[in-house]
């Protein structure tokens, strides 16, 4: 585990979502991911209070590259 993140302070967090996410790093490829996967019902909860620009879809590989520097910056701050 890299970090345990308390999600309750995030503006879109609400009851029905887990209060904590556990971020992991693959020991083989260094991919950073959460410990668990979202079910379809869970994804409905995650995106229930998002803005239009935060909608899911599109090219996940492109989005992964877009967010990679953000994840790396967070990791460098949190250690």
C-alpha positions in Angstrom: 0.0 0.0 0.0 1.2 3.5 -0.9 -1.3 5.5 1.0 -4.6 5.3 2.8 -6.8 8.3 1.7 -9.7 9.7 3.6 -12.3 10.7 1.0 -14.9 12.3 3.3 -13.5 15.8 2.7 -13.8 15.6 -1.1 -16.7 17.8 -2.4 -18.4 14.9 -4.2 -18.1 12.4 -1.4 -21.5 11.3 0.1 -22.9 8.5 2.2 -22.9 5.3 0.1 -19.3 5.7 -0.9 -16.4 4.3 1.1 -14.8 6.8 3.5 -11.3 5.5 2.7 -9.5 4.4 -0.5 -6.3 2.4 -0.3 -3.8 3.2 -3.1 -1.5 0.4 -4.2 1.5 0.1 -6.6 2.1 -3.0 -8.7 5.5 -4.5 -7.9 5.9 -5.7 -11.5 5.0 -2.6 -13.6 4.6 0.2 -11.0 1.0 0.9 -12.0 -0.8 2.8 -9.3 -4.4 1.7 -8.6 -6.9 1.5 -5.8 -7.1 -1.7 -3.9 -10.7 -2.5 -5.0 -12.6 -2.3 -8.3 -16.0 -0.5 -8.6 -19.1 -2.4 -9.4 -21.6 -0.9 -11.8 -23.7 0.2 -8.8 -20.7 1.6 -7.1 -19.8 3.6 -10.2 -23.3 5.0 -10.2 -22.7 6.3 -6.7 -19.2 7.7 -7.6 -20.6 9.7 -10.4 -24.0 10.6 -8.8 -22.8 14.2 -7.9 -20.3 15.0 -10.6 -20.3 17.9 -13.0 -20.8 17.4 -16.7 -17.0 17.8 -17.4 -16.3 14.9 -15.0 -18.4 12.3 -16.9 -16.8 9.0 -17.6 -16.0 7.6 -21.0 -13.5 8.4 -23.8 -10.1 6.9 -24.1 -8.9 5.5 -20.7 -5.3 5.2 -21.9 -5.3 8.9 -22.8 -6.9 9.9 -19.5 -4.3 7.7 -17.7 -1.5 9.7 -19.3 -3.3 13.0 -18.5 -3.6 12.1 -14.8 -0.2 10.4 -14.4 1.7 13.6 -13.4 -1.0 14.4 -10.9 -0.7 11.0 -9.2 3.1 11.3 -9.2 2.9 14.7 -7.6 0.6 13.4 -4.9 2.9 10.5 -4.3 5.9 12.7 -3.9 4.0 14.9 -1.4 2.7 12.0 0.6 5.8 10.0 0.4 
